[in-house]
């Protein structure tokens, strides 16, 4: 037997779009839109005036300098019959203003460092990191002297270059 096919009055039956066209076409359009947006975001700032104010130039940082203090510092330790003798050097990124201030105010710097040494206990030096704490204390008082005397405090670190404890 033969099957009967009914035709619609409008013509042949309409085909539904395939699965590939229903899913793939929107996906491709989405990718094109994202790509176009990214390209525009990359190219557009080159053609628009900058909305950010210009950055100020980076501050000039002088090269690191080491300045030895020629004086030997000798003091009796607090609460002990022993004495300490040290030599120190400083480092600074402050350039010539700091180096000149250290040279110019050597006498009050020496007095301040001797004060730190005289206030140091033997037990403070025996603790782990005791010498580092001593160097830090010296840096603080040296910067204090420089700030008060010349308005420039730029000693970054104090190095103990010689250390005698008797």
C-alpha positions as CSV (number, residue, x, y, z in Angstrom):
1,X,0.0,0.0,0.0
2,X,1.1,3.5,-0.7
3,X,1.0,6.2,1.9
4,X,-0.8,9.3,1.4
5,X,1.0,12.6,1.8
6,X,-1.0,15.6,2.5
7,X,0.3,18.9,1.3
8,X,-0.5,22.1,3.1
9,X,-2.1,24.8,1.0
10,X,1.0,27.0,1.6
11,X,3.4,24.6,0.0
12,X,5.9,22.1,1.4
13,X,6.2,21.8,5.2
14,X,8.6,24.3,6.8
15,X,11.9,22.9,8.1
16,X,12.9,23.7,11.7
17,X,16.5,25.1,12.1
18,X,19.0,22.4,13.0
19,X,20.5,22.0,16.4
20,X,23.8,23.3,15.1
21,X,22.3,26.6,14.0
22,X,20.3,27.1,17.1
23,X,23.3,26.6,19.5
24,X,26.4,27.4,17.4
25,X,25.3,30.7,15.8
26,X,24.6,32.6,19.1
27,X,27.8,31.3,20.6
28,X,29.8,32.5,17.6
29,X,28.1,35.9,17.8
30,X,28.9,36.1,21.5
31,X,32.6,35.4,20.9
32,X,32.7,38.0,18.2
33,X,31.1,40.6,20.5
34,X,33.6,39.8,23.3
35,X,36.5,40.0,20.9
36,X,35.3,43.3,19.5
37,X,34.9,44.7,22.9
38,X,38.3,43.7,24.0
39,X,39.9,45.1,20.9
40,X,38.1,48.4,21.4
41,X,39.1,48.5,25.1
42,X,42.7,48.0,24.0
43,X,42.7,50.5,21.2
44,X,40.4,53.2,22.5
45,X,42.6,54.6,25.3
46,X,45.3,55.4,22.8
47,X,42.9,57.8,21.0
48,X,41.3,59.5,24.1
49,X,42.9,62.1,26.3
50,X,44.1,60.6,29.6
51,X,41.6,61.0,32.5
52,X,44.3,60.5,35.1
53,X,46.5,63.4,36.1
54,X,50.2,63.0,35.2
55,X,52.3,61.3,37.8
56,X,54.9,63.4,39.5
57,X,58.5,62.4,38.7
58,X,59.9,59.8,41.0
59,X,61.9,61.3,43.9
60,X,65.6,61.2,43.4
61,X,67.2,58.7,45.7
62,X,70.9,59.1,46.3
63,X,73.1,56.1,46.1
64,X,73.8,54.2,49.3
65,X,76.8,55.7,51.1
66,X,78.8,54.4,54.0
67,X,80.3,56.8,56.5
68,X,82.8,55.5,59.1
69,X,82.9,57.2,62.4
70,X,86.6,57.4,63.2
71,X,86.1,57.6,67.0
72,X,86.3,54.5,69.2
73,X,83.5,54.5,71.8
74,X,84.4,53.2,75.2
75,X,82.0,53.1,78.2
76,X,81.3,51.3,81.4
77,X,78.3,49.0,81.2
78,X,75.4,49.7,83.4
79,X,75.1,47.5,86.6
80,X,78.5,45.9,85.8
81,X,82.2,46.4,86.4
82,X,82.9,45.6,82.7
83,X,83.3,48.0,79.9
84,X,82.5,48.0,76.2
85,X,84.5,49.5,73.3
86,X,83.0,49.7,69.8
87,X,83.7,51.4,66.5
88,X,80.8,52.1,64.2
89,X,79.9,53.2,60.6
90,X,76.6,54.4,59.2
91,X,74.8,53.9,55.9
92,X,72.5,56.5,54.3
93,X,70.5,57.0,51.1
94,X,70.2,60.7,52.0
95,X,73.1,61.8,50.0
96,X,75.4,64.7,50.7
97,X,73.1,66.6,53.1
98,X,73.1,63.6,55.5
99,X,76.9,62.9,55.1
100,X,77.7,66.6,55.7
101,X,75.4,66.7,58.7
102,X,77.1,63.7,60.2
103,X,80.6,65.3,59.7
104,X,79.4,68.6,61.0
105,X,77.7,67.3,64.2
106,X,80.2,64.5,65.1
107,X,80.7,65.8,68.6
108,X,77.0,65.5,69.7
109,X,76.8,62.2,67.9
110,X,79.7,60.9,69.9
111,X,78.1,62.1,73.1
112,X,74.8,60.5,72.2
113,X,76.4,57.1,71.3
114,X,78.3,57.1,74.5
115,X,75.1,57.7,76.4
116,X,73.5,54.6,74.7
117,X,76.6,52.5,75.6
118,X,76.6,53.7,79.2
119,X,72.9,52.8,79.5
120,X,73.5,49.3,78.2
121,X,73.5,46.3,80.5
122,X,75.8,43.3,80.1
123,X,72.7,41.0,80.0
124,X,71.3,43.1,77.1
125,X,74.3,42.2,75.0
126,X,74.2,38.5,75.9
127,X,70.7,38.0,74.6
128,X,70.2,36.9,71.0
129,X,70.1,39.9,68.8
130,X,71.6,42.1,71.6
131,X,74.1,43.7,69.3
132,X,71.5,44.4,66.7
133,X,69.3,46.1,69.3
134,X,72.4,48.2,70.4
135,X,73.0,49.2,66.8
136,X,69.3,50.2,66.4
137,X,69.4,52.3,69.6
138,X,72.5,54.1,68.2
139,X,70.7,54.7,64.9
140,X,67.8,56.2,66.7
141,X,69.9,58.6,68.8
142,X,72.1,59.6,65.9
143,X,69.0,60.5,63.8
144,X,67.6,62.4,66.8
145,X,70.8,64.5,67.0
146,X,70.9,65.1,63.3
147,X,67.2,66.2,63.3
148,X,67.7,68.6,66.2
149,X,70.9,70.1,65.0
150,X,70.4,70.3,61.2
151,X,66.9,69.2,60.4
152,X,68.1,66.2,58.4
153,X,67.7,62.7,59.8
154,X,68.7,60.1,57.2
155,X,70.8,57.4,58.8
156,X,69.4,54.1,57.6
157,X,71.6,51.7,59.5
158,X,74.4,51.6,62.1
159,X,77.1,49.0,61.7
160,X,79.3,47.9,64.6
161,X,82.7,47.4,63.0
162,X,84.6,46.6,66.1
163,X,83.3,45.2,69.4
164,X,85.2,44.6,72.6
165,X,83.6,43.6,75.9
166,X,85.9,43.3,79.0
